[in-house]
Amino acid sequence: MGKKILMACILAFLFPYIITLAWTGKIEEKKDMPITLSGKRVILDRKGGETSMDVEEYLPGVVAKQMPADYGKEALRAQAIIARTYIYGKMNGQKEVKESDLHMDYLEQKQMEKMWGSEAFVTSYQAIEDAVRSTTGTVITCNDNLIEPLFHRASNGMTRAGDSNHPYLQPVECKKDVEAEGFLTILQFSKEDFADKINKISGDGSVKADQIPQSIQIVQRDDSGYVVQIQIGTHTLTGDQVQYALSLPSPSFEFEDYEGGVRAVCRGIGHGYGFSQYGAKCKSEEGWTAEKILAYFYKNIVLKSE
């Protein structure tokens, strides 16, 4: 009898790890195991055919891609809630969603091992998994609706205000974001290369190399310093259009005449709306909880368990 009790205790202890191994593919029986965690599924409509995975088991592979595993427990917990909120929003009240409709990156175990290294894999994955499990079912709402949980790696020092559809996005200071790796990016372009990249936006070739940089004028920045509108030659463009055309990490930029060409000076990583991951890392290190961190970056929200 004692041996049976001992075996039962061992199996109970190992069960979470069996579940973890199942989604990585190490246990072949995974296909036959019922999904019972949340009742909400991601349909993996990949080339090998369709299978499904519970949202709670799918999330570690998403969070691992979205945020560095060493950003701190509470920052990871906040990111897990953000990722879950996004997926539930894509479900639009249903209990399943196709992976192809999520338009989000997901890492398999082999990819995680390559990213973190075999020695750091166990610790890093455990941190991600703990963040997901400790927030099971939690999502972010505003006025009883799921929010669009926008996030970015690091702001330019201040996050941005949202539009009327995103009233929970209000500017907040992130002074320590300047310490993020890659915060300041400086790129140099020849006049010809710059003009060619800008002309690809409209395809009409109207911007000439000899007009650069004197025809560049930033028309409008938002209150957080991100470029809203810029004129180049006869074109009036958005900051986002120019950011993507020039492969800049952020729409918080300026241009300088430099050594016969153009130099772009860019601050921040990402669009600047909502949750700053590096800012969350710093607050996690200061002892903030995930709930407090989320309430800082998204205003007038309520966390609910679905």
C-alpha positions as CSV (number, residue, x, y, z in Angstrom):
1,M,0.0,0.0,0.0
2,G,2.9,2.3,0.9
3,K,4.5,1.8,-2.5
4,K,1.2,2.6,-4.3
5,I,0.8,5.9,-2.4
6,L,4.4,6.8,-3.1
7,M,3.9,6.1,-6.8
8,A,0.8,8.2,-6.9
9,C,2.6,11.1,-5.3
10,I,5.4,10.8,-7.8
11,L,3.0,10.8,-10.8
12,A,1.2,13.8,-9.3
13,F,4.5,15.7,-9.1
14,L,5.5,14.7,-12.6
15,F,2.1,15.5,-14.3
16,P,2.9,19.2,-15.0
17,Y,6.1,18.2,-16.6
18,I,4.5,15.5,-18.7
19,I,2.0,18.1,-20.0
20,T,5.0,20.4,-20.8
21,L,6.8,17.7,-22.7
22,A,3.7,16.8,-24.6
23,W,3.4,20.0,-26.5
24,T,7.1,20.0,-27.3
25,G,6.7,16.7,-29.2
26,K,8.8,14.6,-26.9
27,I,5.9,12.4,-25.9
28,E,4.2,10.8,-28.9
29,E,0.9,10.3,-27.1
30,K,0.3,14.1,-27.1
31,K,-2.2,13.7,-30.0
32,D,-4.4,11.5,-27.9
33,M,-4.4,13.6,-24.8
34,P,-7.5,15.7,-24.1
35,I,-7.1,19.4,-23.8
36,T,-8.7,20.5,-20.5
37,L,-6.8,23.6,-19.4
38,S,-9.0,26.5,-20.6
39,G,-11.4,25.0,-23.2
40,K,-10.1,27.5,-25.7
41,R,-8.0,26.2,-28.6
42,V,-5.6,27.4,-31.2
43,I,-6.0,25.4,-34.4
44,L,-2.5,24.7,-35.7
45,D,-3.3,24.9,-39.4
46,R,0.2,24.2,-40.6
47,K,1.5,22.3,-43.7
48,G,1.5,19.0,-41.9
49,G,-2.3,19.2,-41.3
50,E,-4.5,20.5,-38.6
51,T,-4.1,19.8,-34.9
52,S,-5.1,21.8,-31.9
53,M,-3.5,23.1,-28.7
54,D,-5.1,24.6,-25.6
55,V,-4.4,28.4,-25.3
56,E,-2.6,27.9,-22.0
57,E,-0.2,25.4,-23.5
58,Y,0.3,27.5,-26.6
59,L,1.2,30.6,-24.7
60,P,4.7,29.7,-23.5
61,G,5.9,29.4,-27.1
62,V,4.4,32.9,-27.8
63,V,5.8,34.7,-24.7
64,A,9.2,33.1,-25.3
65,K,9.3,34.8,-28.7
66,Q,7.9,38.2,-27.5
67,M,10.0,38.9,-24.4
68,P,13.5,38.0,-23.1
69,A,13.2,35.3,-20.4
70,D,15.5,37.3,-18.1
71,Y,13.2,40.4,-18.0
72,G,11.9,39.4,-14.6
73,K,9.0,37.4,-13.1
74,E,6.4,40.2,-13.0
75,A,7.3,41.6,-16.4
76,L,6.9,38.1,-17.9
77,R,3.6,37.6,-16.1
78,A,2.4,40.9,-17.6
79,Q,3.5,39.8,-21.0
80,A,1.6,36.5,-20.6
81,I,-1.6,38.4,-19.8
82,I,-1.0,40.6,-22.8
83,A,-0.5,37.6,-25.1
84,R,-3.6,35.9,-23.8
85,T,-5.7,39.0,-24.2
86,Y,-4.6,39.3,-27.8
87,I,-5.5,35.7,-28.6
88,Y,-8.9,35.9,-26.9
89,G,-9.6,39.1,-28.8
90,K,-8.8,37.3,-32.1
91,M,-11.3,34.6,-31.0
92,N,-14.0,37.2,-30.9
93,G,-16.1,35.4,-28.4
94,Q,-15.5,31.9,-29.9
95,K,-13.6,29.1,-28.3
96,E,-11.1,28.6,-31.0
97,V,-9.0,30.4,-33.5
98,K,-6.7,29.4,-36.4
99,E,-3.1,30.0,-35.7
100,S,-2.8,31.6,-39.2
101,D,-5.3,34.2,-38.1
102,L,-3.3,35.2,-35.1
103,H,-0.4,36.7,-37.1
104,M,2.0,36.1,-34.2
105,D,5.3,34.3,-33.9
106,Y,5.6,31.1,-32.0
107,L,8.7,29.1,-30.9
108,E,9.0,25.4,-30.8
109,Q,11.3,23.8,-28.2
110,K,14.2,23.4,-30.7
111,Q,14.0,27.1,-31.5
112,M,14.0,28.0,-27.8
113,E,17.0,25.8,-27.2
114,K,18.8,27.5,-30.1
115,M,17.9,31.0,-28.8
116,W,18.8,30.4,-25.2
117,G,21.4,27.7,-25.4
118,S,21.0,24.2,-24.0
119,E,22.4,25.2,-20.6
120,A,20.0,28.1,-20.1
121,F,17.0,26.4,-21.7
122,V,15.5,24.8,-18.5
123,T,15.8,27.9,-16.4
124,S,14.5,30.2,-19.2
125,Y,11.6,28.0,-20.1
126,Q,10.6,27.5,-16.5
127,A,10.4,31.2,-16.0
128,I,8.2,31.6,-19.1
129,E,6.0,28.7,-18.1
130,D,5.6,29.9,-14.5
131,A,4.5,33.3,-15.9
132,V,1.8,31.7,-18.0
133,R,0.6,29.3,-15.3
134,S,0.4,31.9,-12.6
135,T,-1.8,34.1,-14.7
136,T,-4.1,31.3,-16.1
137,G,-7.2,32.8,-17.8
138,T,-6.4,36.4,-16.9
139,V,-7.1,39.0,-19.6
140,I,-7.2,42.8,-19.8
141,T,-10.5,44.7,-20.3
142,C,-11.7,48.3,-20.5
143,N,-15.4,49.1,-20.3
144,D,-16.1,45.3,-20.3
145,N,-14.3,44.8,-23.6
146,L,-11.0,43.1,-24.3
147,I,-8.4,45.7,-25.1
148,E,-6.0,45.7,-28.0
149,P,-2.8,45.1,-25.9
150,L,-0.2,47.0,-27.9
151,F,3.3,46.6,-26.7
152,H,6.9,47.4,-27.9
153,R,10.4,46.7,-26.7
154,A,11.4,50.2,-25.5
155,S,9.8,53.7,-25.9
156,N,11.8,56.8,-26.7
157,G,11.3,57.8,-23.0
158,M,7.6,58.3,-23.2
159,T,4.8,56.1,-24.5
160,R,2.2,57.4,-27.0
161,A,-1.5,58.4,-26.7
162,G,-4.0,56.2,-28.5
163,D,-6.9,57.3,-30.6
164,S,-10.6,57.2,-29.7
165,N,-10.7,53.5,-30.2
166,H,-7.8,53.1,-27.7
167,P,-8.7,55.4,-24.8
168,Y,-6.6,53.2,-22.4
169,L,-3.4,54.2,-24.2
170,Q,-2.2,57.4,-22.5
171,P,1.3,58.7,-22.5
172,V,3.5,57.6,-19.5
173,E,7.1,58.2,-18.7
174,C,9.6,55.5,-19.2
175,K,12.9,57.3,-18.4
176,K,14.9,54.1,-18.0
177,D,14.1,53.0,-21.5
178,V,17.1,54.9,-22.6
179,E,19.2,52.2,-21.0
180,A,17.7,49.4,-23.2
181,E,20.1,47.7,-25.6
182,G,19.6,49.2,-29.0
183,F,17.7,52.3,-27.7
184,L,19.8,54.6,-29.9
185,T,20.2,53.7,-33.6
186,I,22.2,55.7,-36.1
187,L,22.0,54.7,-39.8
188,Q,23.6,56.4,-42.7
189,F,22.2,56.5,-46.3
190,S,23.6,57.8,-49.5
191,K,21.3,60.4,-51.2
192,E,20.6,57.9,-54.0
193,D,19.7,55.1,-51.6
194,F,17.5,57.3,-49.4
195,A,15.6,58.6,-52.4
196,D,15.1,55.1,-53.9
197,K,13.7,53.7,-50.6
198,I,11.3,56.7,-50.2
199,N,10.1,56.4,-53.8
200,K,9.1,52.8,-53.2
201,I,6.4,54.0,-50.9
202,S,4.5,55.7,-53.8
203,G,6.3,54.1,-56.7
204,D,6.3,57.3,-58.8
205,G,10.0,58.1,-58.5
206,S,9.4,61.8,-57.8
207,V,11.9,62.2,-55.0
208,K,15.3,63.0,-56.6
209,A,18.7,62.4,-54.9
210,D,19.7,66.0,-55.4
211,Q,16.7,67.1,-53.3
212,I,18.1,65.2,-50.3
213,P,18.4,66.2,-47.5
214,Q,17.2,69.8,-48.0
215,S,13.7,68.8,-49.0
216,I,13.1,66.7,-45.8
217,Q,10.9,68.5,-43.3
218,I,9.2,66.9,-40.3
219,V,5.8,68.5,-40.3
220,Q,4.3,67.1,-37.1
221,R,5.4,65.1,-34.0
222,D,3.0,63.8,-31.4
223,D,3.3,64.9,-27.8
224,S,5.7,62.0,-27.1
225,G,8.1,63.0,-29.8
226,Y,7.2,60.4,-32.5
227,V,6.9,61.6,-36.1
228,V,3.3,61.8,-37.2
229,Q,3.8,63.5,-40.6
230,I,6.9,64.3,-42.7
231,Q,7.4,65.9,-46.1
232,I,10.0,64.6,-48.5
233,G,10.1,66.4,-51.8
234,T,6.5,66.7,-52.9
235,H,5.4,63.7,-50.8
236,T,3.7,64.1,-47.4
237,L,4.2,60.8,-45.6
238,T,3.5,59.3,-42.1
239,G,6.3,58.6,-39.7
240,D,5.3,54.9,-39.9
241,Q,5.7,54.9,-43.7
242,V,9.2,56.3,-43.5
243,Q,10.1,54.1,-40.6
244,Y,9.3,50.9,-42.6
245,A,10.7,52.2,-45.9
246,L,14.1,52.9,-44.2
247,S,13.9,49.9,-41.8
248,L,14.2,52.1,-38.8
249,P,13.4,50.5,-35.4
250,S,11.1,53.3,-34.3
251,P,9.1,56.3,-35.7
252,S,10.9,58.6,-33.3
253,F,13.6,59.8,-35.6
254,E,15.3,62.8,-37.2
255,F,17.5,63.2,-40.2
256,E,20.9,65.0,-40.5
257,D,23.1,66.0,-43.5
258,Y,26.1,63.9,-42.9
259,E,29.2,63.4,-45.1
260,G,27.4,63.9,-48.4
261,G,24.5,61.7,-47.4
262,V,21.8,61.4,-44.8
263,R,22.1,60.2,-41.3
264,A,19.0,58.9,-39.4
265,V,19.1,59.2,-35.6
266,C,16.4,57.0,-34.1
267,R,15.3,56.5,-30.5
268,G,13.4,53.6,-29.0
269,I,12.4,50.2,-30.4
270,G,8.9,49.7,-31.7
271,H,5.9,51.9,-32.3
272,G,5.8,53.3,-28.8
273,Y,2.2,52.5,-28.0
274,G,1.1,50.8,-24.7
275,F,3.3,48.4,-22.8
276,S,7.1,49.1,-22.9
277,Q,8.8,45.7,-22.2
278,Y,12.0,47.3,-21.0
279,G,10.1,49.7,-18.8
280,A,8.2,46.7,-17.4
281,K,11.5,45.0,-16.8
282,C,12.7,47.9,-14.8
283,K,9.5,48.1,-12.7
284,S,9.7,44.4,-12.1
285,E,13.2,44.9,-10.7
286,E,11.8,47.6,-8.5
287,G,9.2,45.2,-7.0
288,W,6.1,46.1,-9.0
289,T,3.6,43.3,-9.6
290,A,2.4,42.4,-13.0
291,E,-1.0,43.9,-12.1
292,K,0.5,47.2,-11.1
293,I,2.7,47.3,-14.2
294,L,-0.2,46.7,-16.5
295,A,-2.2,49.4,-14.8
296,Y,0.6,51.9,-15.4
297,F,0.8,51.3,-19.1
298,Y,-2.9,50.8,-19.8
299,K,-5.2,53.2,-18.0
300,N,-8.7,52.5,-16.6
301,I,-8.4,48.7,-17.1
302,V,-9.8,45.8,-15.2
303,L,-8.1,42.4,-15.1
304,K,-10.6,39.5,-15.5
305,S,-10.4,35.8,-15.4
306,E,-12.0,34.1,-18.4
